[in-house]
Structures are given as C-alpha cells and as structure tokens.
Amino acid sequence: MAGDLAYSPLYVLAKRKYEKNYVKKVKTDSGEVRIYDDAHVQKRWKKKVQNLKALKSGLPKLQKRYRADLKSDDTKVRTLAAAVAVIDLTAMRVGNEESVDEFGTFGATTLKKKHVKISGNTVKLHFLGKKQVDQKLSFTDASVARALKELLEGKSGNDFVFEYDDGKRIRAKVVNRYLADFDITAKDLRGFHANRLMRDELKHTKDFDKALEAVSETVGHEPKTLMNQYLDPALVKRYKKASFDIAEYIDSELARILGGTPTIARRQKPAATKPSYSQSAPLKSGEQLAGRQRITSPYGRRIDPITKQPGKFHGALDIDAREGSEVYAFASGRVVFAGDTKGNGGLAVKLSHGPNGEGETSYMHLSKTLVSAGDTVRKGQLIGLAGKTGRATGAHLHFILKSDSKTMDPTPYLKNRVIVGE
C-alpha cells in the first residue's frame, strides 16, 4: 500500500459515480469505492459549508410555503405540505418503497398509521429506520398535528399516512420536486437540523462524543457518518476535545479497506478505559426496570430454574419477554457473533463496545437474529427477537454485561434503558 500512496495522501470520499476526478478505484465487498486527492476533499467540505449557509436563509421561505399549503383547499397540496413539514420538524429520511419491501424500514413518505400517535398538538413517531434502527421521534406543532389527524381519519394500521383521494400517495420524488423550488433537498434538511441539534446538545454538555451519540440516535446515523458527512467542520473542530483531523480519519479508513498502515502519522492510542454505560442509581427493592421490563431471574446466586436445585452463580439477568418481542442493542458497538451457540444459549447475539472492545453484551435464547457478525450497530437498534431457544423453560432474554471480561450486574443500568420491547 505504501508504494501506491507515497505520492500524496488519498481519501475515501464516496461512491459517487458521477464524479470523475478520482485518482484511484478500489473494489470492496460492499462495492466500488472511489478515492480522491486532498484538494478535491477540501473543495467538497467548503461546498458543504456553503450549502449550510444557503439553507439557513432559504429554510424560512420553505417553511412559510408549506405552512400556507397546509391550509390549501387542494387535498394533494395539503398532504404534500404535511409530508414536507414532518421531514423538516424531525430531520427524518424521505423514504422509498424499495426499503419497505426489501428491509421493512421506513421514512417520511412511507410511514403508516401504526407508526403515528397524536396527543393534542404533540405527534410521536415510532418506526424502524434505515439499517433496522429503532426510531422514536416527536414534535409539537398544532397545524401539522391537525393535518395528520385529518389524514389518519378512517385509516387502519397498515395504511400509508400520506395517502389521499382513493389511494393516491405522496412519494419521495414529489417531495423532492417541492423542495427543489427552494434549492433544497431532503438530505440538506437532515444536515441542517443535525447541526442545529448538535449545537443545542453542546449547550447542555461540553462532551462532544456524548452530544454526537445523542444526535446520532435522533437522526438515525452512525456517529462517524454524522460527523464526517453532515456536521459543519468548524463546529467539530471547536468542540471536539481531541482535535479532529478529517485527513487523518479518512486516511485511516482507506488503510482499513486496503490493508496496511495509514500514510499519515497516527496519534498514540490512549490507554484502554472501561466503557461508559451511563449507569443510573441502583434500583431499590420493588422498583422496576425501564418500560415494561421485568426481572424473572436476578444476577447472582439463584435456584436453577430447571433442576430446582441451588445453582451456580448466575452471571446474567433474565428479563421477561414474549416470544417474538423486539430486542434492542444496549449500547453502540460491533457484532462479534450472531447465530446458534449450539449450546445452552440457543440463538444469540454478542456485541463488543468501546474503542478497544473492552465492553461486551450478550443476548441469548432468541427466536431470531437480525444482525450479522461484523455489523456496526447503534444503541437502541433492533438486533433480534426474543424466544426460548437453547436451555430455557420459557421465552425470555438472558442478558450478560461485561467490562474487561468480567461480568457485571446489569440491573442498575436498565433503570432508564429499554432493551426488550413489548
């Protein structure tokens, strides 16, 4: 690799087939990656900043237009305005039919009635987004809530929200044409609001990484993707504690794809630290876990549920779950195992967490795994369905939490975190 890259730092920028001024093409398992020189990368970053500035001035015009259209006598115009408003207020993806059919994931134009709950002027959205990420979004807006109530009237759970007049629907291309009148795309809106949300988060915490994770969950992106494709570089450089070097980051990604070592000198790796799981105060006797989660067998010494004899130390937490209940990732991480353990654990998923994999969580007795080894997952992402495979008396989730290879009692960490759905 060094011989190929010695003449200039190279950067993995994007799979953009319409861009021709690349200096190298690399074929990977996920497709063709094109590599660009430093000047081209800097040009694209400059353009991104210019787009953010232009959007800041153009957005009020768009918002004035769709709010006027929400009062239109034309049903299609009102429905289209409501779809645009939802994208603007939530920064969600526009959505497409292929994702619904192939992956069962949704965006604004493909939302169904079952994904929407309205209470007064508050709208709550709960759906699976891109890469099976569990999305929970909400906003309060009287005119948009009123428009959505009108659209939902008489519809059943699997009917599309933005359907009007005998089965006609608002689709992504119609939304994009509407936005094009203001030189705006749905992606521009996501980028603009990601920066706004990031600034708001940083007002409450000076910890850049925590703010980044929180905003990533809201907009449904991996933290690195959000930082390197959407955030204003000036914002990143201002707040990130370890100075952020876009050239260094992208060069390391190139090294990962091609093999070998990065061409740019790397900073020394920090010493391994224990993963931060955001522990809450330990539960008191009689308290419940977050949501409807209920402990069926605690961490520690217990009676074996099958032999009814005093058993070995139970280094996990058993949580009540119905067959097929959704199981979510406890924290962001990488899938190191997904499949049949061929033993007591049955079908299971194991994740590693932290920069050096010092944290680990395992989810056992599943009825189905929904991720594969090597996948990167976000906190709250759907990774499997609960079941009773392996050695189990009934459906439940056997959850193991480790730090530096030592098991920990998960109970204090689940007071404010849901890993088992209904």
C-alpha positions as CSV (number, residue, x, y, z in Angstrom):
1,M,0.0,0.0,0.0
2,A,2.8,2.4,0.9
3,G,4.1,2.3,-2.7
4,D,0.7,3.2,-4.1
5,L,0.1,6.1,-1.7
6,A,3.5,7.7,-1.3
7,Y,3.0,10.5,-3.8
8,S,0.0,12.1,-2.0
9,P,-2.5,11.5,0.8
10,L,-5.6,9.8,-0.7
11,Y,-9.1,9.9,0.7
12,V,-12.1,7.6,0.6
13,L,-14.8,10.1,-0.1
14,A,-17.9,8.5,-1.5
15,K,-19.3,6.0,-4.0
16,R,-20.3,8.9,-6.4
17,K,-20.2,7.5,-9.9
18,Y,-20.9,10.9,-11.5
19,E,-17.7,12.4,-10.1
20,K,-14.8,11.6,-12.4
21,N,-11.8,13.4,-10.9
22,Y,-10.8,10.5,-8.7
23,V,-7.3,9.2,-8.6
24,K,-7.9,5.5,-7.7
25,K,-10.8,3.0,-7.6
26,V,-10.9,0.2,-5.1
27,K,-13.3,-2.8,-5.2
28,T,-14.5,-3.9,-1.8
29,D,-17.1,-6.5,-0.7
30,S,-19.7,-3.6,-0.4
31,G,-19.0,-2.2,-3.9
32,E,-16.7,0.2,-5.6
33,V,-15.0,2.9,-3.6
34,R,-13.5,5.9,-5.3
35,I,-10.6,7.8,-3.8
36,Y,-9.9,11.5,-4.2
37,D,-7.0,13.8,-3.5
38,D,-6.8,16.3,-0.8
39,A,-7.8,19.3,-3.0
40,H,-11.0,17.6,-4.0
41,V,-11.9,16.7,-0.4
42,Q,-11.3,20.2,0.8
43,K,-13.4,21.5,-2.1
44,R,-16.3,19.3,-1.1
45,W,-16.1,20.3,2.6
46,K,-16.1,24.0,1.5
47,K,-19.2,23.4,-0.6
48,K,-20.9,21.7,2.3
49,V,-20.4,24.7,4.5
50,Q,-21.7,27.0,1.7
51,N,-24.8,24.8,1.4
52,L,-25.5,25.1,5.2
53,K,-25.3,28.9,5.0
54,A,-27.6,29.0,1.9
55,L,-30.1,26.7,3.6
56,K,-30.2,28.9,6.7
57,S,-31.5,31.8,4.6
58,G,-33.7,29.6,2.3
59,L,-35.4,27.5,5.0
60,P,-37.7,30.3,6.3
61,K,-39.1,30.6,2.8
62,L,-39.8,26.9,2.6
63,Q,-41.4,26.9,6.0
64,K,-43.7,29.8,5.0
65,R,-44.7,27.9,1.9
66,Y,-45.6,24.6,3.5
67,R,-47.5,26.3,6.3
68,A,-49.6,28.2,3.8
69,D,-50.1,24.9,1.8
70,L,-51.4,23.2,5.0
71,K,-54.5,25.4,4.6
72,S,-55.0,24.7,0.9
73,D,-58.3,23.5,-0.4
74,D,-56.5,21.0,-2.6
75,T,-56.1,17.7,-0.8
76,K,-52.9,16.7,-2.6
77,V,-51.3,20.1,-1.7
78,R,-52.2,19.7,2.0
79,T,-50.9,16.2,2.1
80,L,-47.6,17.1,0.4
81,A,-47.2,20.1,2.7
82,A,-47.7,17.8,5.7
83,A,-45.1,15.3,4.5
84,V,-42.5,18.2,4.0
85,A,-43.4,19.6,7.4
86,V,-42.7,16.2,9.1
87,I,-39.3,16.0,7.4
88,D,-38.4,19.5,8.4
89,L,-39.6,19.0,12.0
90,T,-37.9,15.6,12.6
91,A,-34.9,15.6,10.1
92,M,-36.0,12.1,9.1
93,R,-35.3,10.4,5.7
94,V,-37.7,11.0,2.9
95,G,-38.3,7.2,2.5
96,N,-38.7,4.9,-0.5
97,E,-40.8,1.8,-1.4
98,E,-37.7,-0.4,-2.0
99,S,-36.6,-0.1,1.7
100,V,-40.1,-1.0,2.8
101,D,-40.4,-4.1,0.5
102,E,-36.8,-5.3,1.0
103,F,-35.9,-4.4,4.5
104,G,-39.1,-3.4,6.3
105,T,-37.7,0.0,7.1
106,F,-39.5,3.3,6.7
107,G,-39.1,7.1,6.0
108,A,-41.4,10.0,5.9
109,T,-43.3,9.2,2.8
110,T,-43.7,5.5,3.7
111,L,-44.9,6.0,7.3
112,K,-48.0,4.0,8.2
113,K,-50.8,4.8,10.6
114,K,-49.4,2.4,13.2
115,H,-46.2,4.4,13.3
116,V,-48.0,7.6,14.4
117,K,-49.6,8.6,17.7
118,I,-51.1,12.1,18.3
119,S,-52.0,13.6,21.6
120,G,-53.3,17.1,21.4
121,N,-50.7,19.0,19.4
122,T,-47.9,16.5,20.0
123,V,-47.0,13.9,17.4
124,K,-45.0,10.8,18.3
125,L,-43.4,8.6,15.6
126,H,-42.1,5.1,16.3
127,F,-40.8,3.0,13.3
128,L,-37.8,1.1,12.0
129,G,-35.5,3.4,10.1
130,K,-32.6,2.6,7.8
131,K,-30.4,-0.4,8.9
132,Q,-33.2,-1.5,11.2
133,V,-32.5,1.3,13.7
134,D,-35.5,1.8,16.1
135,Q,-36.6,5.4,15.6
136,K,-38.6,7.3,18.2
137,L,-39.2,10.9,17.2
138,S,-41.7,13.6,18.4
139,F,-42.6,17.2,17.8
140,T,-45.3,19.6,18.9
141,D,-47.0,21.7,16.2
142,A,-50.7,22.5,16.1
143,S,-51.2,22.9,12.4
144,V,-49.2,19.8,11.4
145,A,-50.9,17.7,14.1
146,R,-54.2,18.8,12.8
147,A,-53.3,17.9,9.2
148,L,-52.1,14.5,10.3
149,K,-55.2,13.8,12.2
150,E,-57.2,14.6,9.1
151,L,-55.1,12.2,7.0
152,L,-55.3,9.4,9.6
153,E,-59.1,9.5,9.9
154,G,-60.7,6.3,8.7
155,K,-57.4,4.5,8.0
156,S,-56.2,1.2,9.5
157,G,-52.8,0.5,11.0
158,N,-51.0,-0.6,7.8
159,D,-52.4,2.3,5.6
160,F,-50.0,4.9,4.5
161,V,-50.2,8.2,6.3
162,F,-49.6,10.4,3.2
163,E,-52.3,8.7,1.1
164,Y,-55.1,10.8,-0.2
165,D,-58.1,10.6,-2.7
166,D,-58.7,7.0,-3.4
167,G,-55.3,5.5,-2.8
168,K,-53.1,8.2,-4.3
169,R,-49.9,8.8,-2.4
170,I,-47.2,11.4,-1.9
171,R,-43.9,9.8,-2.9
172,A,-40.3,10.8,-2.5
173,K,-39.9,12.3,-6.0
174,V,-42.9,14.6,-5.4
175,V,-41.4,15.8,-2.1
176,N,-38.0,16.4,-3.8
177,R,-39.7,18.4,-6.6
178,Y,-41.4,20.6,-4.0
179,L,-38.1,21.2,-2.2
180,A,-36.2,21.9,-5.4
181,D,-38.2,25.1,-5.8
182,F,-36.1,26.4,-2.9
183,D,-32.8,24.8,-4.0
184,I,-33.1,22.4,-1.0
185,T,-33.0,18.6,-0.8
186,A,-34.2,16.2,1.9
187,K,-30.6,15.5,2.7
188,D,-29.9,19.2,3.1
189,L,-32.7,19.4,5.7
190,R,-31.2,16.5,7.6
191,G,-27.8,18.1,7.6
192,F,-29.1,21.5,8.7
193,H,-31.1,20.1,11.6
194,A,-28.3,17.8,12.6
195,N,-26.1,20.8,13.1
196,R,-28.8,22.7,14.9
197,L,-29.5,19.7,17.2
198,M,-25.7,19.3,17.8
199,R,-25.4,22.9,18.8
200,D,-28.3,22.6,21.2
201,E,-26.8,19.4,22.8
202,L,-23.5,21.2,23.2
203,K,-25.2,23.9,25.2
204,H,-26.0,21.3,27.9
205,T,-22.9,19.2,27.7
206,K,-19.3,20.1,26.6
207,D,-18.7,16.4,26.0
208,F,-18.6,16.3,22.2
209,D,-18.8,12.5,21.9
210,K,-21.9,12.3,24.2
211,A,-23.6,15.0,22.2
212,L,-22.7,13.3,18.9
213,E,-24.2,10.0,20.1
214,A,-27.4,11.7,21.3
215,V,-27.9,13.5,17.9
216,S,-27.0,10.3,16.0
217,E,-29.8,8.5,17.7
218,T,-32.3,11.3,16.8
219,V,-31.4,11.5,13.1
220,G,-30.6,7.8,12.6
221,H,-27.0,7.9,11.6
222,E,-23.8,6.3,12.8
223,P,-21.9,8.9,14.8
224,K,-18.9,8.8,12.4
225,T,-21.2,9.2,9.4
226,L,-22.9,12.2,11.1
227,M,-19.6,13.8,12.0
228,N,-17.9,13.4,8.7
229,Q,-20.7,13.9,6.2
230,Y,-23.2,16.3,7.9
231,L,-21.6,18.4,10.6
232,D,-20.0,21.8,10.0
233,P,-16.2,21.2,10.2
234,A,-15.9,24.4,12.2
235,L,-18.3,23.0,14.8
236,V,-16.4,19.8,15.0
237,K,-13.0,21.5,15.4
238,R,-14.3,23.9,18.0
239,Y,-15.8,21.4,20.4
240,K,-14.1,18.0,19.9
241,K,-11.6,17.6,22.7
242,A,-9.1,15.6,20.7
243,S,-8.6,17.9,17.7
244,F,-10.4,16.4,14.7
245,D,-8.4,15.8,11.6
246,I,-10.5,14.9,8.6
247,A,-7.5,13.9,6.6
248,E,-6.3,11.6,9.3
249,Y,-9.7,10.0,9.8
250,I,-10.3,9.3,6.1
251,D,-6.8,8.0,5.6
252,S,-7.2,5.5,8.4
253,E,-10.5,4.3,6.7
254,L,-8.5,3.8,3.5
255,A,-6.0,1.8,5.4
256,R,-8.7,-0.4,6.8
257,I,-10.1,-1.1,3.3
258,L,-6.9,-1.7,1.5
259,G,-4.9,-3.2,4.4
260,G,-1.6,-2.0,5.8
261,T,-0.9,1.1,7.8
262,P,-2.2,4.7,7.3
263,T,0.1,7.0,5.3
264,I,-0.4,9.9,7.8
265,A,1.3,9.7,11.1
266,R,-1.2,8.4,13.7
267,R,-1.6,9.7,17.3
268,Q,-0.6,7.3,20.0
269,K,-3.6,5.2,21.1
270,P,-4.9,6.1,24.6
271,A,-4.7,3.5,27.3
272,A,-7.8,1.2,27.4
273,T,-10.5,2.6,29.6
274,K,-13.7,1.0,30.9
275,P,-16.7,1.6,28.6
276,S,-19.1,4.3,29.8
277,Y,-22.5,2.7,30.1
278,S,-24.2,5.8,31.7
279,Q,-25.1,4.0,34.9
280,S,-28.1,5.2,36.8
281,A,-28.6,4.8,40.5
282,P,-29.1,1.2,41.6
283,L,-32.7,0.0,41.8
284,K,-34.3,-0.2,45.2
285,S,-36.3,-3.2,46.3
286,G,-39.6,-3.4,44.4
287,E,-38.6,-1.0,41.7
288,Q,-39.0,-2.0,38.1
289,L,-36.7,-1.7,35.1
290,A,-37.4,0.9,32.4
291,G,-40.6,0.4,30.4
292,R,-42.4,-2.9,31.0
293,Q,-39.2,-4.9,31.5
294,R,-39.5,-7.3,34.5
295,I,-36.7,-9.3,36.0
296,T,-37.5,-13.1,36.1
297,S,-34.1,-14.2,37.5
298,P,-31.6,-11.7,39.0
299,Y,-27.9,-11.5,38.7
300,G,-26.2,-13.6,41.4
301,R,-26.8,-16.8,43.3
302,R,-30.1,-18.5,42.5
303,I,-32.1,-21.7,42.3
304,D,-31.6,-23.4,39.0
305,P,-35.0,-22.9,37.1
306,I,-34.8,-26.4,35.6
307,T,-33.3,-28.7,38.3
308,K,-34.8,-26.6,41.1
309,Q,-31.5,-27.1,43.0
310,P,-29.1,-24.4,44.2
311,G,-27.3,-23.5,41.0
312,K,-24.1,-21.9,40.0
313,F,-23.6,-18.2,40.1
314,H,-25.9,-16.6,37.6
315,G,-23.7,-14.1,35.8
316,A,-26.6,-12.6,33.8
317,L,-30.0,-11.0,34.1
318,D,-33.1,-12.8,32.9
319,I,-35.8,-10.4,31.6
320,D,-39.4,-11.4,30.9
321,A,-40.3,-11.4,27.2
322,R,-42.9,-12.8,25.0
323,E,-42.0,-14.9,22.0
324,G,-41.1,-12.5,19.2
325,S,-40.6,-9.4,21.4
326,E,-38.1,-7.0,20.0
327,V,-34.6,-7.0,21.5
328,Y,-32.5,-3.8,21.2
329,A,-28.8,-3.1,21.5
330,F,-27.8,-1.9,25.0
331,A,-25.1,0.4,23.6
332,S,-23.4,1.2,20.3
333,G,-20.9,-1.4,19.2
334,R,-19.9,-4.1,16.8
335,V,-21.5,-7.6,16.3
336,V,-18.9,-10.2,17.1
337,F,-21.3,-13.2,17.0
338,A,-24.8,-13.7,15.7
339,G,-26.2,-17.2,15.3
340,D,-26.7,-20.5,17.0
341,T,-24.4,-21.1,20.0
342,K,-25.1,-24.9,19.7
343,G,-25.5,-25.0,23.4
344,N,-27.4,-23.6,26.4
345,G,-27.7,-20.1,24.9
346,G,-29.6,-21.1,21.8
347,L,-29.7,-18.3,19.2
348,A,-27.7,-15.4,20.4
349,V,-26.1,-12.0,19.5
350,K,-22.8,-10.8,21.1
351,L,-21.7,-7.2,20.8
352,S,-18.4,-5.5,21.7
353,H,-18.3,-1.9,22.9
354,G,-15.7,0.7,23.4
355,P,-12.7,1.7,21.3
356,N,-10.8,-1.4,22.1
357,G,-13.7,-3.8,22.7
358,E,-13.4,-3.6,26.5
359,G,-17.1,-3.8,26.9
360,E,-19.3,-6.7,25.9
361,T,-23.0,-7.6,25.9
362,S,-24.7,-10.9,25.0
363,Y,-28.4,-11.5,24.2
364,M,-29.4,-15.2,24.4
365,H,-32.4,-17.6,23.8
366,L,-33.5,-15.5,20.8
367,S,-36.0,-16.8,18.3
368,K,-34.4,-14.9,15.5
369,T,-31.2,-12.8,15.0
370,L,-31.5,-9.7,12.8
371,V,-27.8,-8.7,12.5
372,S,-24.7,-10.4,11.3
373,A,-21.1,-10.7,12.6
374,G,-19.1,-7.6,11.6
375,D,-22.1,-5.3,11.6
376,T,-21.9,-2.0,13.4
377,V,-24.9,-1.2,15.5
378,R,-26.2,1.8,17.4
379,K,-27.7,1.9,20.9
380,G,-31.4,1.0,20.6
381,Q,-31.0,-0.7,17.2
382,L,-33.2,-3.8,16.7
383,I,-30.9,-6.8,16.8
384,G,-33.1,-9.8,17.3
385,L,-36.4,-11.2,18.6
386,A,-36.8,-12.9,22.0
387,G,-37.6,-16.6,22.3
388,K,-36.8,-19.7,24.2
389,T,-34.1,-21.5,22.1
390,G,-31.4,-23.4,24.0
391,R,-31.8,-24.3,27.6
392,A,-34.8,-22.4,28.7
393,T,-38.1,-23.0,30.5
394,G,-39.9,-20.3,28.5
395,A,-39.5,-17.2,26.4
396,H,-37.2,-14.6,28.0
397,L,-34.0,-12.6,27.3
398,H,-30.8,-13.8,29.0
399,F,-28.7,-10.6,29.1
400,I,-25.0,-10.6,30.0
401,L,-23.0,-7.4,30.6
402,K,-19.2,-7.5,30.8
403,S,-16.4,-5.0,31.3
404,D,-12.8,-6.1,30.8
405,S,-14.0,-9.7,30.5
406,K,-15.7,-9.6,34.0
407,T,-19.4,-9.9,34.3
408,M,-21.4,-7.1,35.9
409,D,-24.9,-6.8,37.4
410,P,-26.9,-5.1,34.5
411,T,-29.7,-4.1,36.8
412,P,-28.6,-0.5,37.7
413,Y,-28.0,0.2,34.0
414,L,-31.5,-0.8,32.9
415,K,-33.5,1.6,35.2
416,N,-33.6,4.1,32.3
417,R,-32.9,2.0,29.3
418,V,-35.1,-0.5,27.4
419,I,-33.6,-3.5,25.7
420,V,-36.7,-5.6,25.5
421,G,-39.8,-4.3,23.7
422,E,-43.4,-5.4,24.1
